[in-house]
């Protein structure tokens, strides 16, 4: 899970005492294994999001609707590319293999299983 902060203070300049009071967050596309909004919070002029998951190589759009104390509504969208944090390592084969990775076979043509 990673946290992201959107600072809305530039949009609130000149409006003393104004701040974010409501927040609506949408993530698209929504898909199995996709980016998940775990939690969100408002901290004065900042929107804080905690996001997890996502498919490597996919670009998600996170859209925030921010309501302010003065009745204004700010709509901001951010494109968020997801990259793999680690490469997937394939499970080791249960079979004994030769130097080229081909399974060794017994006299019956069955792969020899490593114990």
KAGI-V851666 format. One record per residue. N is the residue number from 1. RES is the residue in one small letter. SS is DSSP state (H for helix, E for strand, L for the rest). PHI is phi in radians with two decimals (* if undefined). D_LAST is the distance of its C-alpha to the last C-alpha in Angstrom with 2 decimals. Layout:
n={N | N}
res={RES | RES}
ss={SS | SS}
phi={PHI | PHI}
d_last={D_LAST | D_LAST}
This chain:
n={1 | 2 | 3 | 4 | 5 | 6 | 7 | 8 | 9 | 10 | 11 | 12 | 13 | 14 | 15 | 16 | 17 | 18 | 19 | 20 | 21 | 22 | 23 | 24 | 25 | 26 | 27 | 28 | 29 | 30 | 31 | 32 | 33 | 34 | 35 | 36 | 37 | 38 | 39 | 40 | 41 | 42 | 43 | 44 | 45 | 46 | 47 | 48 | 49 | 50 | 51 | 52 | 53 | 54 | 55 | 56 | 57 | 58 | 59 | 60 | 61 | 62 | 63 | 64 | 65 | 66 | 67 | 68 | 69 | 70 | 71 | 72 | 73 | 74 | 75 | 76 | 77 | 78 | 79 | 80 | 81 | 82 | 83 | 84 | 85 | 86 | 87 | 88 | 89 | 90 | 91 | 92 | 93 | 94 | 95 | 96 | 97 | 98 | 99 | 100 | 101 | 102 | 103 | 104 | 105 | 106 | 107 | 108 | 109 | 110 | 111 | 112 | 113 | 114 | 115}
res={x | x | x | x | x | x | x | x | x | x | x | x | x | x | x | x | x | x | x | x | x | x | x | x | x | x | x | x | x | x | x | x | x | x | x | x | x | x | x | x | x | x | x | x | x | x | x | x | x | x | x | x | x | x | x | x | x | x | x | x | x | x | x | x | x | x | x | x | x | x | x | x | x | x | x | x | x | x | x | x | x | x | x | x | x | x | x | x | x | x | x | x | x | x | x | x | x | x | x | x | x | x | x | x | x | x | x | x | x | x | x | x | x | x | x}
ss={L | E | E | E | E | E | E | L | H | H | H | H | L | L | L | L | L | L | L | E | E | E | E | E | E | E | E | E | L | L | L | L | L | L | E | E | E | E | E | E | E | E | E | L | L | E | E | E | E | E | E | E | E | L | L | L | L | L | E | E | E | E | E | E | E | E | E | E | L | L | L | L | E | E | E | E | E | E | E | E | E | L | L | L | L | L | L | L | L | L | L | L | L | L | E | L | E | L | L | L | L | L | E | L | E | L | L | L | L | L | E | L | E | L | L}
phi={* | -2.16 | -1.81 | -2.30 | -2.17 | -1.92 | -1.57 | -1.63 | -1.01 | -1.05 | -1.35 | -1.87 | -1.00 | 1.47 | -1.99 | -0.95 | 1.46 | -1.41 | -2.89 | -1.32 | -2.09 | -2.36 | -2.57 | -2.16 | -2.16 | -2.18 | -2.08 | -2.46 | -1.32 | -1.69 | -2.68 | -1.03 | 1.36 | -1.39 | -1.14 | -2.12 | -1.48 | -1.44 | -2.87 | -2.59 | -2.67 | -1.87 | -2.28 | 1.16 | -1.67 | -2.07 | -1.80 | -2.01 | -2.12 | -2.01 | -2.09 | -2.52 | 1.32 | 1.80 | -1.66 | -0.98 | 1.60 | -1.49 | -1.88 | -1.84 | -1.91 | -1.86 | -1.95 | -1.98 | -1.85 | -2.01 | -1.65 | -1.87 | -1.07 | -1.49 | 1.65 | -1.36 | -2.28 | -1.82 | -2.10 | -2.28 | -2.13 | -2.24 | -1.54 | -2.18 | -1.37 | -1.88 | -2.08 | -1.17 | -1.43 | -2.65 | -1.39 | -1.28 | -1.78 | -1.14 | -1.10 | -1.14 | -1.24 | -1.34 | -1.71 | -1.27 | -2.22 | -1.52 | -1.10 | -1.68 | 1.55 | -1.41 | -1.16 | -1.37 | -2.10 | -1.53 | -1.10 | -1.66 | 1.53 | -1.55 | -1.08 | -1.48 | -1.56 | -1.44 | -1.90}
d_last={37.44 | 40.24 | 43.94 | 46.74 | 50.47 | 53.36 | 56.62 | 59.50 | 62.23 | 63.65 | 64.40 | 66.15 | 68.42 | 71.99 | 71.12 | 71.41 | 69.58 | 67.60 | 63.85 | 60.99 | 61.21 | 59.01 | 55.94 | 54.22 | 50.99 | 49.58 | 46.41 | 46.11 | 44.39 | 42.73 | 39.40 | 35.98 | 34.08 | 37.41 | 39.34 | 40.18 | 43.19 | 41.99 | 45.35 | 48.70 | 51.66 | 55.12 | 56.23 | 59.90 | 59.99 | 56.22 | 53.67 | 50.20 | 47.14 | 43.54 | 41.30 | 37.57 | 35.22 | 36.39 | 34.87 | 34.54 | 37.40 | 39.51 | 42.95 | 44.20 | 47.80 | 48.49 | 52.04 | 53.87 | 57.14 | 58.92 | 62.00 | 64.37 | 66.83 | 69.72 | 68.51 | 67.09 | 63.85 | 61.67 | 59.05 | 56.52 | 53.49 | 50.79 | 48.29 | 44.86 | 42.21 | 38.59 | 36.21 | 32.48 | 31.93 | 28.53 | 26.68 | 23.85 | 20.52 | 18.34 | 14.97 | 12.26 | 11.10 | 7.74 | 8.86 | 9.46 | 13.16 | 16.25 | 18.87 | 20.44 | 17.48 | 17.48 | 14.34 | 13.94 | 14.83 | 15.06 | 18.54 | 18.87 | 18.36 | 15.15 | 12.59 | 9.57 | 6.39 | 3.80 | 0.00}
